[in-house]
Amino acid sequence: MQYALLTAGSRRMLVTRPDTHAYGNAILNMAWSFRLARELEAALCVAPLAPERLAALTTLECDGVRRVDAGAVMARAARGMARLSRLGWPWPRVVGTLAELGPQGRGSDSDRGYFGLDFRHLAAASGLPVRLSSREAEAVAPVAERLGLLDARIVTLHVREAGHAAARGVQDRDKDTARNARIGTYRDAVDWLVARGYRVVRIGDPTMTPVARPGLVDLATTPGRTLALELWCVLRSAFLVASDSGPFNLSVLTGVPSLGVNITHLLGAYPLRSHDRMILKHVTDTGTGRRLSLGEMLTPGHMKFRWAPGRFHFEDNTPGEILAAVEEMAEIVEGRAGSPSADQQRGRQAIVDFLDGDWGRRKQKGAPFYPGDGFFGAAFAAASLGGAAHG
């Protein structure tokens, strides 16, 4: 994301350019746009790299943030209004290029300056009160009613598959393939949720493996599916079950409780909020045939070489593991959960200790990384913490 903070007297406007070529990046870019605008008390003008893509996402609204239409800004600039010229930058050039980081408050997310704000810490503390634009909400309502979702208790589900990348002519790398999972392994969890009165909405893209279960809406393969409807479902979900893929970031943007399943990224996907949970894919050292504990995953030898071809094998979570994690999330959102177990506390401390170690600090390159306030799933933590505290 590129951004520029423009000031005129006491007035401020934040112009951001989200990367709409990648869904996960665009979600985070919108989250950071809203956070920056709120913290800086600035109006927000969003000028996406590709305005025609992901429009339902880039037109989201957020309480406490005044949106300014990018087209209106450009039109006013084109008329050469003298007031805008006093800002110091020609508006067409700024909105069109958003120059590199400088003392004037311009930059990109690769600089990770963000005016000194720690976004992971902010996101851990609270979600953003975002909503669809009125136009998108009006278009979604009749479709949601037809699908029986208006008054439903929703759990949204996303399971990464390889079809979307292949459809774009992109070949998954080893690290991408490791993130894929099979929708069939989620059926027990889906059936359990439906039995408890939830409606499960599977989101994704039309290339995915179709799935038919009572109480499940396979929105991914439904003709006429829209991004706006997917966002509508997530915003109204009791919680989101997501794999290691772009839609996982919707929990960062919205604050909707999330359960990460079949996760391969130990740090970037670590649960942000205390009500969030995560279970990792199992990792086997192909040289020894031995499954790694969490502590052994949190070592330079694994973190540095985990994507090396043939070095490690990633194994999906089992249906039983997924079901146990889903049951725990339901307990949390229904107010029936107790305090995190000792193993869960040890698991989070292992992440903190790793980041505070020599190798973890070198990886952060001077920019402290806040892991989050969530935990590994209870059953996963109990089974996977051999050596975690000091591994």
KOLDO-236361 format. One record per atom (N, C-alpha, C): residue in one letter; x, y, z. Coordinates in pm, whole numbers, padded with zeros to 5 digits, always signed. Example, Ala and Ser with C-alpha at 12.3 -4.5 7.8 and 13.67 -1.06 7.14 Angstrom:
# KOLDO-236361
A+01319-00569+00780 A+01230-00450+00780 A+01320-00330+00780 S+01285-00225+00708 S+01367-00106+00714 S+01290+00003+00787 
***
This chain:
# KOLDO-236361
M+00084-00120+00000 M+00000+00000+00000 M+00087+00124+00000 Q+00059+00216-00088 Q+00121+00347-00086 Q+00027+00444-00014 Y+00086+00542+00053 Y+00002+00636+00125 Y+00066+00774+00127 A-00017+00876+00146 A+00030+01013+00160 A-00063+01087+00253 L-00007+01157+00349 L-00085+01241+00440 L-00074+01385+00391 L-00186+01443+00355 L-00192+01580+00304 L-00256+01669+00410 T-00197+01784+00434 T-00249+01875+00535 T-00272+02014+00476 A-00376+02080+00523 A-00406+02219+00486 A-00460+02286+00611 G-00373+02357+00681 G-00412+02414+00808 G-00438+02302+00908 S-00556+02302+00967 S-00590+02197+01064 S-00653+02075+00999 R-00675+02082+00869 R-00740+01971+00800 R-00639+01871+00749 R-00676+01743+00756 R-00588+01636+00711 R-00664+01541+00620 M-00593+01494+00519 M-00649+01390+00433 M-00542+01283+00411 L-00580+01159+00434 L-00492+01046+00408 L-00533+00984+00275 V-00441+00979+00181 V-00466+00915+00052 V-00392+00782+00052 T-00463+00673+00026 T-00398+00542+00024 T-00426+00472-00108 R-00333+00386-00147 R-00348+00310-00271 R-00331+00162-00238 P-00440+00091-00205 P-00431-00051-00175 P-00388-00133-00296 D-00317-00242-00269 D-00276-00336-00373 D-00392-00432-00399 T-00473-00402-00499 T-00592-00484-00525 T-00563-00603-00616 H-00435-00630-00645 H-00403-00747-00725 H-00396-00874-00640 A-00384-00858-00509 A-00379-00972-00418 A-00481-00949-00308 Y-00574-01041-00294 Y-00686-01022-00201 Y-00639-01004-00057 G-00549-01092-00011 G-00502-01081+00126 G-00434-00949+00153 N-00350-00903+00059 N-00284-00773+00075 N-00385-00660+00078 A-00484-00667-00012 A-00585-00562-00017 A-00663-00552+00115 I-00693-00666+00175 I-00764-00665+00303 I-00682-00593+00410 L-00554-00631+00420 L-00468-00565+00519 L-00450-00417+00487 N-00436-00385+00359 N-00421-00245+00320 N-00542-00162+00361 M-00661-00217+00348 M-00780-00144+00391 M-00784-00132+00544 A-00743-00237+00613 A-00737-00230+00760 A-00641-00120+00804 W-00523-00116+00742 W-00425-00014+00779 W-00475+00125+00739 S-00545+00136+00626 S-00599+00266+00584 S-00693+00321+00691 F-00785+00237+00737 F-00879+00282+00840 F-00808+00315+00970 R-00713+00229+01009 R-00640+00253+01134 R-00564+00386+01127 L-00493+00407+01017 L-00417+00531+01002 L-00509+00653+01007 A-00618+00646+00933 A-00710+00759+00929 A-00766+00790+01067 R-00802+00685+01142 R-00856+00706+01276 R-00752+00766+01369 E-00631+00708+01367 E-00526+00754+01458 E-00480+00896+01424 L-00479+00929+01295 L-00434+01061+01251 L-00547+01163+01244 E-00670+01117+01272 E-00789+01204+01265 E-00795+01272+01129 A-00782+01191+01025 A-00780+01242+00888 A-00894+01182+00809 A-00945+01258+00712 A-01037+01201+00615 A-00959+01101+00530 L-01030+01004+00473 L-00964+00897+00398 L-01009+00898+00253 C-00911+00904+00163 C-00935+00892+00019 C-00865+00766-00028 V-00940+00666-00074 V-00883+00540-00120 V-00879+00540-00272 A-00758+00526-00326 A-00738+00524-00471 A-00670+00393-00508 P-00745+00283-00525 P-00684+00151-00547 P-00600+00145-00674 L-00505+00050-00674 L-00424+00028-00793 L-00511-00010-00911 A-00610-00094-00887 A-00704-00134-00992 A-00845-00113-00938 P-00904+00003-00960 P-01034+00036-00898 P-01145-00062-00931 E-01135-00129-01045 E-01242-00221-01085 E-01237-00353-01008 R-01126-00381-00942 R-01111-00506-00867 R-01147-00484-00720 L-01215-00583-00663 L-01243-00583-00519 L-01313-00457-00471 A-01405-00406-00553 A-01470-00279-00522 A-01548-00284-00391 A-01610-00399-00361 A-01686-00409-00237 A-01596-00395-00115 L-01469-00435-00129 L-01372-00421-00020 L-01322-00278-00009 T-01283-00220-00120 T-01222-00086-00115 T-01323+00026-00092 T-01452-00004-00100 T-01555+00096-00068 T-01616+00074+00070 L-01560-00017+00149 L-01609-00035+00285 L-01606+00097+00360 E-01696+00108+00456 E-01700+00226+00542 E-01667+00185+00685 C-01624+00281+00764 C-01582+00252+00900 C-01624+00366+00992 D-01684+00332+01105 D-01723+00435+01202 D-01600+00516+01242 G-01617+00647+01248 G-01508+00734+01290 G-01415+00775+01178 V-01443+00731+01054 V-01359+00768+00940 V-01447+00827+00831 R-01417+00948+00791 R-01491+01011+00682 R-01425+00976+00549 R-01501+00910+00462 R-01451+00873+00331 R-01464+00989+00233 V-01362+01010+00151 V-01364+01111+00045 V-01345+01038-00087 D-01434+01062-00182 D-01429+00992-00309 D-01307+01035-00391 A-01229+00935-00436 A-01108+00967-00512 A-01140+01038-00642 G-01249+00999-00708 G-01287+01064-00833 G-01320+01210-00813 A-01387+01241-00703 A-01420+01380-00675 A-01294+01462-00649 V-01199+01401-00578 V-01073+01471-00551 V-01001+01502-00681 M-00993+01404-00771 M-00924+01425-00898 M-00996+01530-00982 A-01128+01529-00978 A-01203+01627-01057 A-01177+01769-01007 R-01173+01784-00876 R-01146+01916-00819 R-01004+01961-00855 A-00911+01865-00852 A-00773+01899-00887 A-00764+01942-01033 A-00836+01873-01119 A-00830+01904-01262 A-00881+02045-01290 R-00971+02094-01207 R-01022+02231-01226 R-00923+02336-01176 G-00811+02286-01119 G-00703+02378-01080 G-00738+02468-00964 M-00808+02416-00865 M-00849+02502-00754 M-00726+02550-00678 A-00718+02679-00657 A-00601+02738-00593 A-00582+02686-00450 R-00692+02655-00382 R-00679+02606-00244 R-00601+02477-00239 L-00625+02387-00333 L-00554+02260-00334 L-00407+02279-00367 S-00375+02377-00448 S-00235+02397-00485 S-00151+02437-00366 R-00212+02495-00262 R-00137+02535-00144 R-00091+02415-00062 L-00139+02294-00093 L-00096+02175-00021 L+00049+02139-00054 G+00104+02194-00159 G+00244+02171-00189 G+00271+02067-00294 W+00174+01975-00319 W+00189+01872-00422 W+00076+01889-00522 P+00103+01882-00649 P-00008+01879-00746 P-00091+01754-00722 W-00218+01771-00696 W-00301+01655-00659 W-00303+01545-00763 P-00312+01574-00892 P-00313+01461-00985 P-00189+01374-00973 R-00072+01436-00950 R+00050+01357-00938 R+00051+01277-00809 V+00007+01336-00699 V+00011+01266-00571 V-00084+01147-00573 V-00206+01168-00615 V-00302+01058-00617 V-00259+00953-00719 G-00190+00995-00823 G-00151+00900-00926 G-00027+00820-00892 T+00066+00877-00813 T+00192+00807-00789 T+00219+00781-00642 L+00176+00867-00553 L+00202+00853-00410 L+00349+00821-00385 A+00429+00923-00377 A+00575+00908-00379 A+00629+00831-00258 E+00761+00810-00260 E+00828+00730-00158 E+00823+00799-00022 L+00859+00721+00080 L+00853+00771+00217 L+00941+00894+00234 G+00889+00991+00304 G+00965+01112+00331 G+00910+01181+00453 P+00970+01288+00496 P+00925+01357+00618 P+00787+01419+00603 Q+00737+01431+00480 Q+00605+01489+00460 Q+00492+01389+00487 G+00527+01265+00524 G+00423+01168+00551 G+00381+01091+00429 R+00476+01061+00342 R+00446+00981+00224 R+00524+00851+00235 G+00470+00744+00182 G+00544+00620+00187 G+00464+00502+00139 S+00517+00384+00164 S+00449+00260+00127 S+00465+00161+00240 D+00385+00052+00236 D+00391-00041+00347 D+00523-00117+00352 S+00601-00115+00242 S+00732-00179+00246 S+00827-00105+00340 D+00800+00024+00362 D+00883+00101+00455 D+00847+00071+00600 R+00726+00024+00623 R+00677-00011+00756 R+00696+00104+00855 G+00683+00228+00804 G+00691+00342+00893 G+00560+00363+00965 Y+00455+00380+00890 Y+00319+00393+00946 Y+00312+00494+01058 F+00396+00600+01054 F+00393+00704+01154 F+00415+00649+01296 G+00490+00540+01305 G+00523+00482+01434 G+00415+00396+01495 L+00308+00367+01422 L+00197+00289+01478 L+00227+00138+01467 D+00191+00065+01571 D+00205-00081+01573 D+00067-00139+01542 F+00046-00174+01416 F-00088-00215+01375 F-00131-00347+01435 R-00040-00441+01449 R-00080-00568+01509 R-00126-00547+01653 H-00058-00459+01724 H-00099-00432+01862 H-00236-00364+01864 L-00258-00270+01773 L-00387-00203+01765 L-00498-00302+01730 A-00470-00390+01635 A-00570-00488+01593 A-00599-00589+01703 A-00498-00621+01783 A-00520-00713+01895 A-00612-00653+01999 A-00605-00520+02013 A-00685-00453+02115 A-00831-00440+02075 S-00858-00422+01946 S-00997-00402+01904 S-01011-00423+01755 G-01131-00459+01713 G-01162-00468+01571 G-01205-00332+01518 L-01222-00325+01390 L-01269-00202+01327 L-01419-00213+01299 P-01496-00111+01332 P-01641-00114+01305 P-01669-00084+01157 V-01638-00180+01072 V-01655-00161+00927 V-01789-00216+00882 R-01835-00169+00767 R-01961-00213+00710 R-01955-00192+00559 L-02042-00261+00489 L-02053-00239+00345 L-02105-00099+00317 S-02069-00046+00202 S-02130+00079+00160 S-02280+00056+00142 S-02358+00162+00150 S-02503+00148+00139 S-02542+00087+00004 R-02469+00120-00100 R-02498+00065-00232 R-02478-00086-00234 E-02365-00132-00180 E-02338-00276-00178 E-02436-00349-00086 A-02469-00288+00027 A-02560-00352+00122 A-02699-00371+00060 E-02746-00272-00014 E-02876-00284-00079 E-02877-00395-00183 A-02767-00411-00254 A-02760-00515-00356 A-02753-00655-00295 V-02693-00666-00178 V-02674-00796-00114 V-02800-00846-00045 A-02877-00757+00014 A-02990-00797+00099 A-03085-00898+00035 P-03134-00877-00088 P-03228-00975-00144 P-03164-01110-00171 V-03036-01113-00204 V-02968-01240-00228 V-02951-01316-00096 A-02913-01244+00009 A-02899-01307+00140 A-03033-01363+00188 E-03140-01291+00161 E-03273-01339+00200 E-03309-01466+00123 R-03279-01467-00007 R-03310-01585-00088 R-03233-01708-00041 L-03111-01687+00009 L-03030-01798+00057 L-03061-01835+00202 G-03156-01765+00263 G-03193-01795+00401 G-03092-01752+00505 L-03018-01643+00476 L-02910-01601+00565 L-02942-01479+00650 L-03053-01411+00623 L-03079-01284+00691 L-03084-01299+00843 D-03149-01402+00892 D-03163-01420+01036 D-03083-01539+01088 A-02992-01590+01007 A-02917-01710+01044 A-02798-01676+01134 R-02763-01773+01221 R-02636-01765+01293 R-02531-01825+01200 I-02440-01741+01154 I-02348-01782+01047 I-02209-01812+01101 V-02149-01918+01049 V-02005-01941+01061 V-01952-01946+00918 T-01855-01861+00888 T-01798-01857+00753 T-01676-01947+00747 L-01661-02018+00637 L-01554-02117+00620 L-01479-02090+00490 H-01347-02088+00498 H-01264-02081+00377 H-01152-02184+00387 V-01139-02267+00284 V-01035-02368+00277 V-00958-02347+00148 R-00832-02315+00157 R-00753-02284+00038 R-00734-02406-00051 E-00756-02385-00182 E-00726-02486-00283 E-00639-02422-00391 A-00588-02504-00482 A-00493-02454-00582 A-00559-02399-00707 G-00691-02417-00722 G-00757-02383-00847 G-00752-02236-00884 H-00762-02148-00785 H-00766-02005-00813 H-00636-01959-00879 A-00524-02004-00824 A-00395-01966-00884 A-00381-02024-01024 A-00420-02150-01041 A-00408-02214-01172 A-00493-02143-01276 A-00611-02096-01235 A-00700-02026-01328 A-00638-01895-01378 R-00549-01839-01298 R-00481-01715-01338 R-00348-01742-01407 G-00320-01871-01432 G-00195-01906-01498 G-00074-01901-01406 V-00099-01906-01275 V+00008-01901-01177 V+00029-02039-01117 Q+00151-02085-01113 Q+00181-02215-01055 Q+00221-02199-00910 D+00155-02274-00823 D+00187-02267-00681 D+00332-02310-00656 R+00400-02233-00572 R+00531-02273-00523 R+00512-02376-00413 D+00624-02438-00368 D+00614-02536-00260 D+00547-02476-00137 K+00581-02352-00104 K+00523-02288+00014 K+00375-02258-00006 D+00330-02243-00130 D+00188-02222-00156 D+00113-02354-00150 T+00170-02457-00211 T+00106-02589-00209 T+00086-02637-00066 A+00182-02608+00021 A+00173-02651+00160 A+00053-02590+00231 R+00002-02478+00180 R-00111-02411+00245 R-00247-02467+00202 N-00248-02549+00098 N-00375-02605+00050 N-00428-02710+00147 A-00557-02732+00142 A-00620-02835+00226 A-00741-02891+00151 R-00803-02993+00211 R-00915-03062+00146 R-01044-03031+00221 I-01144-02983+00148 I-01270-02947+00210 I-01337-03066+00277 G-01311-03186+00227 G-01374-03305+00285 G-01338-03328+00429 T-01220-03281+00472 T-01179-03303+00611 T-01253-03212+00709 Y-01334-03121+00659 Y-01409-03028+00744 Y-01554-03073+00764 R-01592-03184+00703 R-01735-03221+00704 R-01787-03250+00843 D-01709-03317+00926 D-01755-03346+01062 D-01779-03216+01139 A-01690-03120+01121 A-01706-02991+01189 A-01828-02918+01137 V-01851-02923+01006 V-01969-02859+00947 V-02096-02920+01004 D-02101-03052+01006 D-02221-03121+01057 D-02245-03085+01204 W-02139-03076+01282 W-02154-03042+01424 W-02209-02901+01439 L-02158-02806+01361 L-02207-02669+01368 L-02354-02659+01329 V-02391-02730+01224 V-02530-02727+01179 V-02621-02785+01287 A-02576-02891+01352 A-02655-02951+01460 A-02674-02854+01576 R-02581-02760+01593 R-02592-02662+01701 R-02670-02538+01657 G-02721-02538+01536 G-02806-02428+01492 G-02736-02322+01408 Y-02612-02349+01367 Y-02541-02254+01281 Y-02567-02284+01134 R-02555-02181+01054 R-02554-02196+00908 R-02411-02172+00863 V-02351-02269+00797 V-02213-02259+00753 V-02211-02206+00609 V-02135-02101+00586 V-02121-02041+00453 V-01977-02061+00407 R-01960-02141+00304 R-01826-02165+00249 R-01797-02060+00142 I-01690-01983+00161 I-01654-01878+00066 I-01529-01920-00011 G-01505-01850-00122 G-01390-01882-00204 G-01414-01843-00348 D-01378-01931-00441 D-01392-01899-00583 D-01450-02019-00657 P-01499-01997-00779 P-01570-02103-00852 P-01484-02223-00890 T-01352-02212-00880 T-01267-02327-00916 T-01261-02431-00805 M-01319-02401-00690 M-01309-02491-00575 M-01394-02616-00593 T-01357-02719-00518 T-01432-02844-00518 T-01571-02820-00460 P-01677-02843-00534 P-01812-02822-00480 P-01836-02911-00358 V-01913-02860-00264 V-01946-02938-00145 V-02094-02919-00115 A-02159-03029-00083 A-02302-03026-00050 A-02323-03095+00083 R-02369-03020+00182 R-02402-03073+00314 R-02527-03001+00363 P-02613-03068+00435 P-02728-02999+00492 P-02683-02885+00583 G-02744-02768+00564 G-02711-02653+00647 G-02591-02574+00599 L-02530-02615+00488 L-02415-02543+00434 L-02452-02474+00305 V-02412-02348+00291 V-02429-02273+00167 V-02292-02264+00100 D-02277-02331-00012 D-02148-02329-00083 D-02143-02205-00172 L-02118-02092-00107 L-02119-01965-00180 L-02008-01959-00284 A-01899-02030-00258 A-01785-02026-00351 A-01825-02070-00491 T-01905-02172-00502 T-01942-02227-00633 T-02084-02192-00674 T-02149-02103-00599 T-02285-02062-00632 T-02282-01962-00748 P-02359-01985-00853 P-02364-01888-00963 P-02406-01750-00912 G-02341-01649-00961 G-02375-01514-00921 G-02316-01470-00788 R-02224-01548-00732 R-02160-01509-00606 R-02090-01374-00623 T-02088-01296-00518 T-02022-01166-00523 T-01933-01149-00401 L-01832-01066-00415 L-01746-01035-00301 L-01826-00964-00192 A-01918-00879-00232 A-01999-00808-00133 A-02076-00905-00044 L-02131-01010-00104 L-02205-01108-00025 L-02112-01185+00068 E-01993-01218+00022 E-01896-01285+00109 E-01863-01196+00229 L-01836-01069+00202 L-01805-00976+00312 L-01923-00962+00406 W-02042-00957+00351 W-02164-00948+00433 W-02171-01067+00529 C-02142-01186+00478 C-02146-01306+00562 C-02041-01303+00671 V-01919-01262+00637 V-01813-01256+00737 V-01847-01156+00846 L-01897-01040+00807 L-01929-00936+00904 L-02038-00980+01001 R-02121-01075+00961 R-02231-01121+01046 R-02204-01258+01107 S-02082-01305+01098 S-02049-01438+01145 S-02021-01440+01295 A-02062-01551+01357 A-02022-01574+01496 A-01871-01591+01502 F-01816-01661+01402 F-01671-01669+01387 F-01638-01716+01246 L-01511-01697+01211 L-01459-01733+01080 L-01362-01848+01096 V-01381-01954+01016 V-01286-02065+01010 V-01208-02047+00880 A-01080-02021+00889 A-01003-01988+00770 A-00873-02066+00765 S-00827-02092+00644 S-00698-02157+00626 S-00592-02052+00600 D-00473-02096+00564 D-00358-02008+00549 D-00364-01938+00414 S-00453-01838+00403 S-00477-01774+00275 S-00535-01635+00298 G-00552-01558+00189 G-00595-01419+00199 G-00717-01393+00285 P-00828-01468+00270 P-00947-01440+00351 P-00924-01447+00501 F-00818-01516+00544 F-00784-01519+00686 F-00770-01377+00741 N-00722-01284+00658 N-00699-01147+00703 N-00828-01070+00728 L-00942-01125+00686 L-01068-01057+00713 L-01093-01044+00863 S-01040-01137+00942 S-01055-01125+01086 S-00974-01008+01140 V-00860-00978+01076 V-00780-00862+01116 V-00856-00734+01088 L-00920-00728+00974 L-00995-00609+00935 L-01120-00590+01019 T-01196-00695+01040 T-01329-00683+01099 T-01334-00708+01249 G-01239-00783+01301 G-01245-00821+01441 G-01333-00940+01468 V-01390-01001+01364 V-01471-01122+01380 V-01383-01232+01438 P-01426-01300+01543 P-01344-01408+01600 P-01303-01508+01492 S-01180-01555+01500 S-01130-01642+01394 S-01064-01767+01450 L-01076-01873+01371 L-01007-01999+01397 L-00924-02031+01274 G-00792-02030+01289 G-00704-02068+01180 G-00680-02218+01182 V-00705-02284+01070 V-00689-02429+01059 V-00593-02459+00944 N-00512-02562+00962 N-00412-02600+00860 N-00317-02484+00832 I-00273-02418+00937 I-00186-02302+00925 I-00040-02348+00913 T+00035-02281+00826 T+00178-02308+00811 T+00264-02191+00856 H+00207-02071+00864 H+00283-01953+00907 H+00265-01934+01058 L+00366-01969+01134 L+00355-01966+01279 L+00340-01825+01333 L+00409-01728+01273 L+00413-01594+01329 L+00310-01501+01266 G+00312-01488+01133 G+00221-01396+01067 G+00075-01429+01086 A+00043-01557+01107 A-00095-01598+01125 A-00130-01622+01272 Y-00040-01588+01364 Y-00070-01613+01505 Y-00195-01534+01545 P-00284-01596+01624 P-00412-01531+01657 P-00393-01397+01728 L-00461-01295+01675 L-00442-01160+01726 L-00514-01134+01858 R-00640-01175+01867 R-00722-01136+01981 R-00742-01256+02074 S-00774-01226+02200 S-00782-01331+02301 S-00887-01436+02267 H-00987-01399+02184 H-01090-01496+02148 H-01054-01575+02022 D-00938-01551+01965 D-00897-01621+01843 D-00813-01745+01876 R-00820-01843+01786 R-00745-01967+01803 R-00681-02009+01671 M-00582-02098+01679 M-00512-02147+01562 M-00460-02287+01587 I-00467-02372+01485 I-00398-02500+01488 I-00312-02512+01363 L-00193-02565+01381 L-00095-02573+01273 L-00103-02706+01200 K-00060-02704+01074 K-00035-02829+01006 K+00079-02901+01077 H+00077-03033+01072 H+00186-03110+01130 H+00306-03107+01036 V+00424-03102+01094 V+00547-03095+01015 V+00634-03215+01047 T+00677-03286+00943 T+00765-03401+00958 T+00899-03373+00892 D+01005-03402+00963 D+01140-03393+00906 D+01158-03513+00813 T+01171-03487+00683 T+01177-03599+00588 T+01304-03680+00604 G+01408-03621+00662 G+01532-03696+00680 G+01523-03800+00789 T+01448-03769+00895 T+01437-03861+01008 T+01301-03929+01015 G+01202-03872+00946 G+01067-03927+00953 G+00995-03893+01081 R+01050-03802+01160 R+00993-03769+01290 R+00912-03640+01282 R+00795-03642+01348 R+00710-03523+01353 R+00767-03423+01454 L+00770-03296+01416 L+00826-03192+01500 L+00725-03145+01604 S+00774-03117+01723 S+00693-03050+01823 S+00688-02902+01790 L+00603-02829+01861 L+00597-02685+01840 L+00732-02621+01871 G+00796-02666+01977 G+00926-02611+02012 G+01028-02633+01903 E+01022-02747+01837 E+01117-02775+01729 E+01084-02696+01603 M+00958-02660+01586 M+00924-02571+01475 M+00980-02431+01498 L+00986-02390+01625 L+01034-02257+01660 L+01185-02257+01679 T+01257-02301+01578 T+01402-02301+01579 T+01451-02245+01446 P+01570-02187+01443 P+01622-02136+01315 P+01631-02244+01209 G+01664-02367+01247 G+01677-02474+01149 G+01548-02501+01074 H+01435-02491+01142 H+01308-02512+01075 H+01258-02384+01010 M+01264-02273+01081 M+01210-02148+01028 M+01284-02104+00902 K+01413-02130+00896 K+01493-02086+00782 K+01475-02177+00661 F+01456-02306+00684 F+01457-02403+00574 F+01323-02475+00554 R+01216-02426+00616 R+01092-02503+00611 R+01034-02511+00471 W+01070-02416+00381 W+01018-02421+00245 W+01118-02483+00147 A+01232-02527+00197 A+01328-02591+00108 A+01269-02721+00053 P+01273-02741-00079 P+01211-02861-00138 P+01263-02989-00075 G+01171-03071-00029 G+01204-03201+00025 G+01255-03202+00167 R+01271-03085+00229 R+01328-03080+00364 R+01225-03120+00471 F+01104-03065+00456 F+00998-03095+00552 F+00870-03130+00478 H+00789-03211+00542 H+00658-03247+00485 H+00549-03191+00575 F+00452-03121+00514 F+00340-03063+00588 F+00218-03153+00573 E+00159-03189+00685 E+00046-03281+00687 E-00079-03210+00740 D-00190-03225+00668 D-00314-03156+00706 D-00363-03197+00844 N-00438-03107+00906 N-00509-03143+01029 N-00614-03249+00997 T-00636-03337+01091 T-00734-03444+01073 T-00875-03391+01098 P-00977-03463+01048 P-01115-03422+01078 P-01140-03408+01228 G-01082-03498+01308 G-01102-03490+01452 G-01039-03366+01512 E-00921-03329+01464 E-00854-03208+01514 E-00933-03083+01476 I-00984-03080+01355 I-01064-02965+01311 I-01191-02955+01394 L-01257-03067+01416 L-01380-03068+01495 L-01354-03017+01637 A-01246-03063+01700 A-01216-03020+01837 A-01191-02870+01842 A-01122-02816+01743 A-01094-02672+01741 A-01223-02593+01718 V-01311-02642+01632 V-01438-02574+01606 V-01526-02577+01732 E-01528-02689+01802 E-01606-02697+01925 E-01555-02595+02027 E-01422-02580+02035 E-01365-02482+02127 E-01405-02340+02088 M-01403-02308+01958 M-01444-02174+01914 M-01590-02147+01946 A-01675-02247+01927 A-01816-02230+01961 A-01833-02201+02110 E-01756-02271+02194 E-01762-02244+02338 E-01723-02100+02368 I-01622-02051+02297 I-01574-01914+02321 I-01681-01812+02285 V-01736-01821+02164 V-01831-01718+02119 V-01965-01732+02190 E-01994-01851+02243 E-02119-01871+02317 E-02103-01842+02466 G-01982-01803+02507 G-01959-01767+02646 G-01949-01885+02740 R-01914-02002+02686 R-01906-02122+02770 R-01764-02165+02799 A-01666-02093+02745 A-01526-02136+02758 A-01464-02088+02889 G-01377-02170+02943 G-01300-02130+03059 G-01174-02056+03016 S-01084-02038+03109 S-00957-01972+03079 S-00869-02063+02994 P-00780-02006+02914 P-00687-02088+02837 P-00609-02183+02928 S-00581-02302+02878 S-00512-02402+02958 S-00366-02365+02978 A-00301-02438+03067 A-00158-02414+03091 A-00079-02439+02963 D-00118-02541+02886 D-00049-02570+02760 D-00067-02455+02660 Q-00186-02400+02655 Q-00210-02286+02565 Q-00127-02166+02607 Q-00117-02142+02736 Q-00035-02032+02785 Q+00112-02056+02749 R+00157-02181+02765 R+00295-02214+02730 R+00319-02195+02581 G+00220-02228+02499 G+00235-02212+02356 G+00255-02067+02317 R+00175-01978+02373 R+00192-01836+02342 R+00327-01786+02393 Q+00367-01831+02512 Q+00495-01787+02566 Q+00610-01835+02478 A+00595-01952+02417 A+00699-02001+02326 A+00716-01908+02207 I+00606-01855+02155 I+00614-01760+02045 I+00684-01632+02090 V+00644-01581+02208 V+00705-01458+02261 V+00855-01478+02282 D+00893-01593+02339 D+01035-01619+02365 D+01113-01629+02236 F+01053-01691+02134 F+01122-01703+02006 F+01148-01564+01946 L+01047-01478+01949 L+01063-01344+01893 L+01164-01262+01973 D+01178-01293+02100 D+01270-01219+02186 D+01411-01276+02181 G+01429-01389+02114 G+01561-01450+02103 G+01645-01383+01996 D+01771-01422+01989 D+01863-01358+01894 D+01814-01369+01750 W+01775-01491+01710 W+01734-01510+01571 W+01602-01438+01544 G+01511-01442+01640 G+01384-01372+01622 G+01403-01223+01609 R+01492-01164+01689 R+01516-01020+01681 R+01582-00983+01548 R+01671-01069+01498 R+01732-01042+01368 R+01628-01044+01257 K+01535-01136+01265 K+01430-01145+01164 K+01340-01022+01165 Q+01323-00961+01280 Q+01237-00843+01290 Q+01304-00718+01236 K+01435-00718+01224 K+01510-00609+01162 K+01476-00473+01223 G+01470-00471+01355 G+01448-00345+01423 G+01304-00301+01433 A+01211-00376+01374 A+01069-00341+01381 A+00998-00446+01467 P+00976-00418+01595 P+00918-00517+01685 P+00787-00575+01630 F+00773-00705+01643 F+00656-00776+01591 F+00572-00823+01708 Y+00451-00769+01721 Y+00362-00811+01829 Y+00290-00938+01786 P+00307-01048+01860 P+00250-01175+01813 P+00098-01177+01813 G+00037-01124+01920 G-00108-01129+01933 G-00147-01180+02070 D-00275-01171+02100 D-00326-01209+02232 D-00399-01342+02232 G-00405-01410+02118 G-00477-01536+02108 G-00392-01656+02147 F-00444-01775+02114 F-00379-01899+02159 F-00393-02008+02054 F-00308-02109+02066 F-00328-02232+01992 F-00452-02302+02048 G-00518-02383+01964 G-00631-02460+02012 G-00590-02551+02127 A-00682-02574+02220 A-00648-02648+02342 A-00597-02789+02312 A-00668-02862+02226 A-00626-02999+02196 A-00493-03000+02122 F-00474-02907+02030 F-00347-02898+01959 F-00234-02868+02055 A-00256-02772+02145 A-00151-02735+02240 A-00112-02853+02327 A-00212-02928+02374 A-00183-03042+02460 A-00101-03149+02389 A-00123-03164+02258 A-00056-03270+02183 A+00078-03227+02123 S+00104-03099+02115 S+00216-03051+02032 S+00321-02970+02106 L+00315-02967+02239 L+00404-02875+02309 L+00530-02940+02365 G+00567-03054+02317 G+00693-03113+02364 G+00809-03021+02336 G+00875-02971+02441 G+00991-02883+02423 G+00957-02742+02383 A+00828-02702+02387 A+00790-02570+02336 A+00851-02457+02416 A+00859-02474+02546 A+00900-02361+02628 A+01045-02319+02603 H+01128-02414+02562 H+01268-02380+02546 H+01325-02427+02414 G+01240-02472+02323 G+01289-02522+02194 G+01344-02417+02107 
***
